[in-house]
Amino acid sequence: MTSTAAGASVVVTLSADEARRIALRSQGMLGAPDRRAGVRGLLRHLGAVQLDTISVLARSHELVPYARLGAVGRGAVESAYWTGAHSFEYWSHAACVLPIEEWPHFAFRRRAYRDHPQWGHDLPDGAYESVIKQLHAEGPLTATELGGAKNGGPWWDWSAAKVAVERALMYGEVVCVERRGWKRVYDLAERAVPEALLHDDLDDAECLRRLVRLAGQSLGVATRADLADYHRLKGEQVDAVLPATGLVPVEVEGWGKPAWADPEALEAESAKPGGRHRTTLLSPFDSLIWDRARTERIFGFSHRLEAYVPKPKRVYGYFAMPLLSGGRLLGRVDPAREGRTLVARQVSLETAKAVRPMARALREAAEWVGCDAVRIERVDQTRLAPALLAAVAELN
């Protein structure tokens, strides 16, 4: 890390390795994990944990704390998210679990949704008021309990009750307080959000300043596009508040575009550049890698989710999970479960050095989800298959 004078300011220059370590540390992947703060502390640290319907080893919001904290019980993860009014679900990077402290800072998005009331779905007169009245009288309910989520057609053929409660969710009158069997459980915001946080008093500029600052802290070092992508803001929204965030302009070797860093992350890298690296499998929806362009820039690793790619066109598999080890992405595995066996349907390794880390990551993941064996079906690099099979056998 070097600093050079540029006119009246000092520009910090980071090597590619320094930027990578800063990103890893800021995402909780470098250094000892904060187990005392647990899942709730991790959620506050990351600022957002993405939700997704796909469940192979586990759902993505479970895989994120596992990757950082180790074998946290899956029930404990759910409890940490959904009990005690510590979080809420809302639209951020995508559908995300968010720390309840950030409720006021999404007022800008709630206001924007209120300005576009139709959403492509017609809503019968009185349907919205009826849903609010039922929630008020009966407490937390799913869309099914509110009268049915669908009309019987395709998945988007929502019932009036589902359209109404989703609209109320976007407006902020209703909160998703839990996922039950992957169904949203809705409650009135006046009951679910602590009174001190239940307001839309902050103007758009203050909301955006806070979210850009949070993105910078969670990413460690980031381009304008990175900062915008974290909570799905517009580039011009980032531009308008960036000078007030306290993020520091930096130059990063090989990036070729302006970047900004969290000053505390710079201090941590300067004081202690090393630390313990986690060896783990990552959800494709993990915030460390959810942005493809950023992942390629930082790790030199091209990855995309192929679950929605037709099977004949998939390269790495349905839910290929990248392998993180030693602060680098060394391969991928497309996992499945058959009874108490974790099946690696397809393994792709970047180098022979990835063999033992992949075996270890598979073994640890198997234990976490209650499997007692690992079976390898295919290794893309056939010359590495015997070594991987032997390494897995040692650990089985």
BASE-90405 format. One record per residue (C-alpha): residue in three letters; x, z, y. Coordinates in steps of 0.1 Angstrom, whole numbers, padded with zeros to 4 digits, always signed. Each point is the difference from the previous one (the first is absolute). Layout:
<nodes>
alaXZY...
</nodes>
This chain:
<nodes>
met+0000+0000+0000thr+0015-0011+0033ser-0011+0002+0036thr+0008-0024+0028ala-0008+0000+0037ala-0023-0028+0011gly-0005+0003+0038ala-0015+0034+0007ser-0010+0006-0037val+0017+0007-0032val-0009-0022-0030val+0004+0015-0035thr+0011-0024-0027leu-0007+0007-0036ser+0015-0016-0031ala-0024-0014-0026asp+0009+0030-0023glu-0007+0025+0028ala-0034-0016+0007arg-0008+0001-0037arg+0009+0037-0003ile-0020+0008+0031ala-0030-0018-0014leu+0003+0018-0034arg+0005+0034+0016ser-0030-0005+0023gln-0021-0009-0029gly+0010+0031-0020met+0022-0019-0025leu+0034+0013+0010gly+0009+0037-0001ala-0017+0029-0017pro-0038-0002+0000asp-0019+0026+0019arg-0019+0015-0029arg-0012+0030+0020ala-0019-0023+0023gly-0013-0019-0030val-0024-0029+0000arg-0016+0011+0033gly+0033+0002+0017leu+0010-0034-0014leu-0033-0015+0014arg+0008+0014+0034his+0035-0014-0002leu-0010-0035-0010gly-0030-0001+0023ala-0021-0021-0025val-0003-0005-0037gln-0017-0032-0011leu-0029+0000-0024asp-0007-0027-0025thr-0024-0005-0029ile+0027-0012-0025ser+0010+0027-0025val+0027-0008-0026leu+0022+0031-0004ala-0020+0017+0027arg-0016-0009+0033ser+0023-0009+0029his-0008+0032+0020glu+0012+0020-0030leu+0032-0021-0005val+0011+0005+0036pro+0006+0038-0003tyr+0013-0004-0035ala+0027-0023+0012arg+0012+0026+0025leu-0008+0034-0015gly+0002-0008-0037ala-0025+0010-0026val-0027+0016+0022gly-0031+0005-0020arg-0025-0027+0006gly-0028+0025+0005ala+0022+0018+0025val+0004-0032+0020glu-0037-0006+0002ser-0006+0036+0010ala+0027-0002+0027tyr-0016-0030+0015trp-0037+0009-0002thr-0004+0038+0003gly+0002+0022+0031ala-0007-0027+0026his+0037-0010+0000ser-0006-0038+0000phe-0025-0028+0004glu-0003-0036-0011tyr-0001-0027+0027trp+0013-0035+0007ser+0037+0001+0009his+0025-0022-0017ala-0029-0006-0024ala-0024+0026-0014cys+0022+0031+0002val+0001+0037-0003leu+0009+0014+0034pro+0010+0034+0012ile-0031+0017+0016glu+0022+0007+0031glu-0001-0037+0008trp-0038-0003+0002pro+0001+0000+0039his+0026-0028+0000phe-0023-0025-0018ala-0026+0003+0028phe+0012-0034+0013arg-0010-0016-0033arg-0033+0018-0003arg-0008-0013+0036ala+0010-0035-0010tyr-0023+0001-0030arg-0029+0012+0021asp+0004-0030+0022his-0007-0023-0030pro-0031+0015-0016gln-0011-0028-0024trp+0029-0004-0024gly-0015-0030-0017his-0027+0022-0016asp-0036+0003+0013leu-0013+0036+0001pro-0037+0007-0002asp-0015+0021+0028gly+0004+0037-0007ala+0025-0004-0029tyr+0029+0015+0020glu-0020+0029+0012ser-0014+0006-0035val+0035+0003-0015ile+0012+0025+0027lys-0032+0020-0005gln+0006+0002-0038leu+0036+0010+0004his-0010+0027+0024ala-0026+0014-0024glu+0018-0004-0033gly+0038+0002+0008pro+0027-0022-0014leu-0013-0030-0019thr+0012-0033-0015ala-0017-0033+0009thr-0017+0001-0034glu-0015+0034+0008leu-0010-0013+0034gly-0022-0026-0017gly+0023-0025-0017ala+0032-0018+0010lys-0011-0035-0010asn-0031-0022-0002gly+0010-0014-0034gly+0019-0031+0011pro+0037-0005+0005trp+0023+0029+0011trp-0006-0008+0036asp-0038+0001-0004trp-0003+0034+0015ser-0032+0020+0003ala-0013+0010+0034ala+0012+0036-0007lys+0035-0012-0008val+0002-0021+0031ala-0013+0028+0021val+0023+0027-0013glu+0030-0023+0003arg-0009-0008+0035ala-0003+0037+0007leu+0034+0005-0015met+0016-0026+0023tyr-0017+0015+0030gly+0012+0035-0008glu-0034+0016-0005val+0007+0003-0037val+0033+0008-0019cys+0012-0009-0035val+0009+0035-0012glu+0008-0008-0037arg+0003-0028-0026arg-0022+0009-0030gly+0004-0024-0029trp+0014-0023+0026lys-0032+0002+0020arg+0002+0011+0036val-0017+0034+0007tyr-0014+0000+0035asp-0007+0030+0023leu-0008+0004+0036ala+0030+0002+0023glu-0014+0031+0017arg+0004+0018-0033ala+0031-0017-0014val+0023+0000+0030pro+0013+0032+0016glu-0017+0007+0033ala+0032-0002+0020leu+0007-0035-0013leu-0035-0014+0001his+0001-0020+0032asp+0007-0035+0013asp+0015+0013+0033leu+0033-0018-0002asp+0002-0034+0017asp+0012-0031-0019ala+0035+0002+0015glu+0006+0036-0012cys-0014-0008-0035leu+0023-0030-0003arg+0030+0018+0014arg-0004+0027-0026leu-0005-0025-0029val+0030-0021+0010arg+0021+0032+0003leu-0012+0011-0035ala+0008-0034-0014gly+0035+0002+0014gln+0005+0035-0015ser-0013-0011-0034leu+0021-0032-0001gly+0031+0015+0016val+0011-0034+0014ala-0023-0029+0006thr-0007-0033+0017arg-0030-0006+0022ala-0018-0016-0029asp+0009+0030-0023leu-0015+0024+0026ala-0031-0020+0004asp-0006-0004-0038tyr+0002+0036-0009his-0035+0008+0015arg-0010-0036+0004leu+0003-0002+0037lys+0004-0032+0021gly+0035-0009+0013glu-0012+0003+0036gln-0014+0034-0006val+0035+0011-0012asp+0016-0016+0030ala-0023+0018+0024val+0010+0035-0012leu+0034-0004-0015pro+0020+0012+0031ala-0020+0033-0001thr+0006+0008-0037gly+0035+0014+0003leu+0012-0025-0027val+0036-0012+0007pro+0009-0037+0003val+0026-0009-0027glu+0018-0031-0014val+0001-0003-0037glu+0026-0022-0018gly-0017-0030-0015trp-0035+0006+0013gly+0003-0025+0028lys-0028+0015+0021pro-0005+0031+0022ala-0006+0033-0017trp-0008+0036+0008ala+0009+0032-0017asp-0012+0036-0001pro+0026+0021+0018glu-0002+0027-0026ala+0006-0025-0027leu+0031-0012+0018glu+0012+0036+0003ala-0005+0006-0037glu+0019-0031-0009ser+0028+0009+0023ala+0002+0036-0013lys-0005-0006-0037pro+0000-0036-0011gly+0000+0008-0037gly-0025+0019-0022arg-0018-0001-0033his-0017-0032-0009arg-0032-0001-0021thr-0002-0023-0030thr-0036-0010-0004leu-0026-0027-0004leu-0018-0009+0032ser-0036-0011+0005pro-0002-0034+0017phe-0022+0018+0026asp+0027+0026+0007ser+0008+0001+0038leu+0037-0004-0008ile-0007-0036-0012trp-0035-0010+0010asp+0013-0024+0026arg+0016-0030-0018ala+0021-0012+0029arg+0014+0035+0007thr+0008+0005-0037glu+0020-0032-0001arg+0017+0009+0033ile+0011+0035-0011phe+0005-0004-0037gly+0005-0037-0005phe-0028+0002-0026ser-0029-0024-0001his-0032+0016-0014arg-0037-0006+0001leu-0030+0013-0019glu-0012-0026-0025ala-0032+0017-0011tyr-0020-0026+0018val+0022-0029-0010pro-0014-0020-0030lys+0017+0012-0032pro+0019-0033-0007lys+0015+0001+0035arg+0013+0035-0002val+0038+0005+0001tyr+0004+0037-0006gly-0034+0012-0013tyr-0033+0014+0010phe+0012+0032+0017ala+0037-0003+0001met+0016+0033+0013pro+0034-0002+0017leu+0027+0023-0013leu+0018+0020+0027ser+0033+0016-0009gly+0030+0009+0020gly-0018-0011+0031arg-0004-0035-0012leu-0027-0021-0017leu+0014-0010-0033gly-0028-0015-0020arg-0037+0000-0009val-0022+0009-0028asp-0036-0009-0008pro-0014+0030-0018ala-0030+0008-0021arg-0013+0029-0021glu-0011-0002-0036gly-0011+0035-0011arg+0030+0022+0004thr+0025-0029+0003leu+0012-0014+0033val+0005-0037-0005ala+0024-0019+0021arg-0016-0034-0003gln+0026-0018+0021val+0033+0014+0013ser+0021-0018+0025leu+0035+0013+0009glu+0022-0010+0029thr+0032+0011-0016ala+0014+0017-0031lys+0003+0032+0021ala-0038+0002+0000val-0003+0005-0037arg+0004+0038-0002pro-0019+0007+0032met-0029-0021-0013ala+0000+0019-0033arg+0000+0033+0018ala-0028-0010+0024leu-0021-0012-0029arg+0005+0032-0020glu-0008+0022+0030ala-0031-0021+0009ala-0012+0002-0036glu+0003+0038-0001trp-0019+0003+0034val-0030-0020-0012gly-0001+0018-0034cys+0017-0026-0022asp+0026+0010-0026ala+0015-0034-0007val+0012-0031+0018arg-0002-0035-0015ile+0018-0030+0016glu-0018-0033-0007arg+0021-0025+0021val+0032+0000+0020asp+0004-0031+0022gln+0038+0003-0002thr+0003-0003-0038arg+0037+0009+0001leu-0010+0035+0013ala-0028+0006-0024pro+0021+0017-0028ala+0016+0024+0025leu-0034+0009+0016leu-0016+0005-0035ala+0029+0023-0010ala-0002+0020+0033val-0038+0005-0004ala+0005+0010-0037glu+0025+0027+0010leu-0027+0015+0023asn-0030-0004-0023
</nodes>
